[in-house]
Amino acid sequence: MDDFSIDPASTALVLIDLQNGNMARELAPYSSREVLGNCVSLAQEMRGRGGMVVFVRVLLNELQMPPSDVSLHAPGAPPPPPDASQFAPDAGVEATDVVIVKRQWGAFHATELDQLLRRRGIETIVLGGIVTNIGVESTARAAHDLGYGLVFVEDAMSGITAEAHDFACKNTFRLMGKVRSTAHVIDALQAGTGDA
């Protein structure tokens, strides 16, 4: 792991669903505030190195919800308020950032994300956001199928349960890419060259 580095010119930071509705969730092992703080630090570092920063949000009132054994929402719960789909005020989205709006868990299906990444020559995606085993994992699986290199920032994401987060980070994500901490990714960005 000591030779890990990232080339900002061919890397995009993709942050999943840092929006009001998710910030209100009880998450584990990290709180939504801890995740947001780490994501903001990553975005600042990536921008400072000339890298691409992508913020993704889901329209909760248009989210695909096919029948399932377990629902993310309590039966009979009122629909999310309109501001639930807006980015958290502290997310720090800047005018130079790319914003992707989705209507499903993953950020690639029926969006322009892949096209925008390819036009910028992006080869590696650094992923963070909420929720680890839902929006982040769905996005990662599509990115992996499309041939992108992946870096998962373990403490810049969190799950509905610690067990779900840990399973994804210790098992699934290690098969798809590299799992690192926020500090490790920032160090790699500052190193600035090499393969992710």
C-alpha positions as CSV (number, residue, x, y, z in Angstrom):
1,M,0.0,0.0,0.0
2,D,3.0,2.4,0.5
3,D,3.4,3.0,-3.3
4,F,-0.3,4.0,-3.7
5,S,-0.6,7.3,-5.6
6,I,-3.2,9.1,-7.7
7,D,-2.9,11.2,-10.8
8,P,-5.5,14.0,-10.5
9,A,-5.5,14.6,-14.2
10,S,-7.0,11.2,-14.9
11,T,-9.0,10.8,-11.7
12,A,-12.5,11.9,-10.7
13,L,-13.8,12.2,-7.2
14,V,-17.5,11.0,-7.3
15,L,-19.5,11.8,-4.1
16,I,-22.9,10.0,-3.8
17,D,-26.0,11.5,-2.3
18,L,-24.7,14.0,0.2
19,Q,-28.2,15.4,0.5
20,N,-30.5,16.5,3.2
21,G,-32.6,13.3,3.2
22,N,-29.5,11.2,3.8
23,M,-27.8,13.6,6.2
24,A,-30.8,13.0,8.5
25,R,-30.3,9.2,8.5
26,E,-28.8,7.2,11.4
27,L,-25.6,5.7,9.9
28,A,-22.8,3.5,11.0
29,P,-19.9,3.2,11.6
30,Y,-19.5,6.9,10.7
31,S,-22.1,9.6,11.3
32,S,-23.4,11.6,8.3
33,R,-21.4,14.6,9.6
34,E,-18.1,12.6,9.7
35,V,-18.7,11.4,6.1
36,L,-19.6,14.9,4.9
37,G,-16.4,16.4,6.5
38,N,-14.2,13.8,4.9
39,C,-15.9,14.2,1.5
40,V,-15.5,18.0,1.7
41,S,-11.8,17.6,2.5
42,L,-11.3,15.2,-0.5
43,A,-13.2,17.6,-2.8
44,Q,-11.0,20.6,-1.7
45,E,-7.9,18.6,-2.3
46,M,-9.0,17.3,-5.7
47,R,-10.0,20.8,-6.9
48,G,-6.7,22.1,-5.6
49,R,-4.9,19.6,-7.8
50,G,-6.9,20.4,-10.9
51,G,-8.9,17.1,-10.6
52,M,-12.6,16.5,-11.5
53,V,-15.2,16.6,-8.7
54,V,-18.6,15.1,-9.2
55,F,-21.6,15.4,-6.8
56,V,-24.4,13.0,-7.4
57,R,-27.9,13.4,-5.9
58,V,-31.0,11.3,-6.2
59,L,-34.5,12.7,-6.7
60,L,-36.1,10.9,-3.8
61,N,-39.7,11.4,-4.9
62,E,-38.8,9.9,-8.3
63,L,-36.7,7.0,-7.0
64,Q,-37.4,3.7,-8.6
65,M,-39.0,1.5,-5.9
66,P,-39.9,-1.9,-7.3
67,P,-41.5,-4.4,-4.9
68,S,-39.0,-5.8,-2.4
69,D,-39.0,-7.8,0.8
70,V,-37.6,-4.9,2.8
71,S,-38.4,-1.3,2.2
72,L,-36.0,1.6,2.8
73,H,-39.1,3.6,4.0
74,A,-41.6,2.7,6.7
75,P,-45.0,1.6,5.3
76,G,-47.3,4.5,5.2
77,A,-44.5,7.1,5.7
78,P,-45.2,10.4,4.0
79,P,-43.2,11.2,0.9
80,P,-39.9,13.0,1.5
81,P,-40.1,16.8,1.6
82,P,-38.7,18.5,-1.6
83,D,-35.6,19.7,0.2
84,A,-34.6,16.1,1.0
85,S,-33.2,15.8,-2.5
86,Q,-31.1,19.0,-2.2
87,F,-27.4,18.8,-1.4
88,A,-26.6,19.4,2.3
89,P,-25.7,23.1,2.7
90,D,-22.2,22.2,4.0
91,A,-21.4,19.9,1.1
92,G,-19.7,22.8,-0.6
93,V,-20.7,22.2,-4.2
94,E,-18.8,24.7,-6.3
95,A,-19.6,26.1,-9.8
96,T,-16.7,24.1,-11.3
97,D,-18.1,20.8,-10.0
98,V,-20.1,18.4,-12.1
99,V,-23.6,17.7,-10.7
100,I,-25.4,14.5,-11.7
101,V,-29.1,13.9,-10.9
102,K,-30.3,10.3,-10.8
103,R,-33.6,8.4,-10.2
104,Q,-32.1,5.1,-9.0
105,W,-29.4,3.9,-6.7
106,G,-26.5,4.0,-9.1
107,A,-25.1,7.1,-10.7
108,F,-24.5,5.7,-14.2
109,H,-27.8,4.3,-15.4
110,A,-29.8,6.9,-17.5
111,T,-27.4,9.8,-16.7
112,E,-24.5,11.5,-18.6
113,L,-21.9,10.5,-16.0
114,D,-19.9,8.0,-18.2
115,Q,-19.8,10.4,-21.1
116,L,-18.6,13.3,-19.0
117,L,-15.9,11.2,-17.4
118,R,-14.7,9.8,-20.7
119,R,-14.5,13.3,-22.3
120,R,-12.2,14.3,-19.5
121,G,-10.0,11.3,-20.0
122,I,-10.9,9.9,-16.6
123,E,-9.5,6.4,-15.9
124,T,-9.9,6.2,-12.1
125,I,-12.9,7.0,-9.8
126,V,-12.5,7.8,-6.1
127,L,-15.8,7.1,-4.4
128,G,-17.4,8.3,-1.2
129,G,-20.9,9.2,0.0
130,I,-24.0,7.8,1.5
131,V,-25.0,5.0,1.7
132,T,-22.1,2.5,1.4
133,N,-24.0,-0.6,0.4
134,I,-26.7,1.1,-1.7
135,G,-25.8,4.2,-3.8
136,V,-22.0,3.9,-3.5
137,E,-22.0,0.1,-4.2
138,S,-24.4,0.4,-7.1
139,T,-22.3,3.1,-8.7
140,A,-19.1,1.1,-8.1
141,R,-20.5,-2.0,-9.7
142,A,-21.5,-0.1,-12.9
143,A,-18.1,1.7,-12.9
144,H,-16.3,-1.6,-12.6
145,D,-18.3,-3.1,-15.5
146,L,-17.3,0.0,-17.6
147,G,-13.6,-0.5,-16.9
148,Y,-12.8,2.3,-14.5
149,G,-10.2,1.9,-11.8
150,L,-11.8,2.3,-8.4
151,V,-10.6,3.7,-5.0
152,F,-13.1,3.5,-2.1
153,V,-12.6,6.0,0.7
154,E,-13.7,3.9,3.6
155,D,-14.2,6.7,6.1
156,A,-15.9,9.0,3.5
157,M,-18.9,6.7,3.3
158,S,-21.1,5.0,5.8
159,G,-23.9,2.4,5.9
160,I,-27.4,2.0,7.4
161,T,-25.6,-0.6,9.6
162,A,-21.9,-1.0,10.5
163,E,-22.1,-4.6,9.4
164,A,-23.3,-3.7,5.9
165,H,-20.6,-1.1,5.5
166,D,-17.9,-3.4,6.8
167,F,-19.0,-6.2,4.5
168,A,-18.8,-4.0,1.5
169,C,-15.5,-2.5,2.4
170,K,-13.8,-5.7,3.5
171,N,-15.1,-8.0,0.8
172,T,-16.9,-6.6,-2.2
173,F,-14.8,-3.4,-2.7
174,R,-11.5,-5.1,-2.3
175,L,-12.4,-7.3,-5.3
176,M,-13.3,-4.2,-7.4
177,G,-10.5,-1.7,-6.5
178,K,-8.6,-0.3,-3.6
179,V,-10.0,0.6,-0.2
180,R,-8.2,3.5,1.6
181,S,-8.8,6.2,4.2
182,T,-9.4,9.8,3.6
183,A,-5.9,10.7,4.9
184,H,-4.3,8.0,2.6
185,V,-6.1,9.3,-0.5
186,I,-5.2,13.0,0.3
187,D,-1.5,11.9,0.7
188,A,-1.8,10.1,-2.7
189,L,-3.2,13.2,-4.3
190,Q,-0.4,15.3,-2.9
191,A,2.1,12.8,-4.3
192,G,0.3,13.6,-7.6
193,T,1.6,11.1,-10.1
194,G,1.5,7.4,-10.7
195,D,-1.2,4.7,-10.9
196,A,-4.2,4.7,-8.6
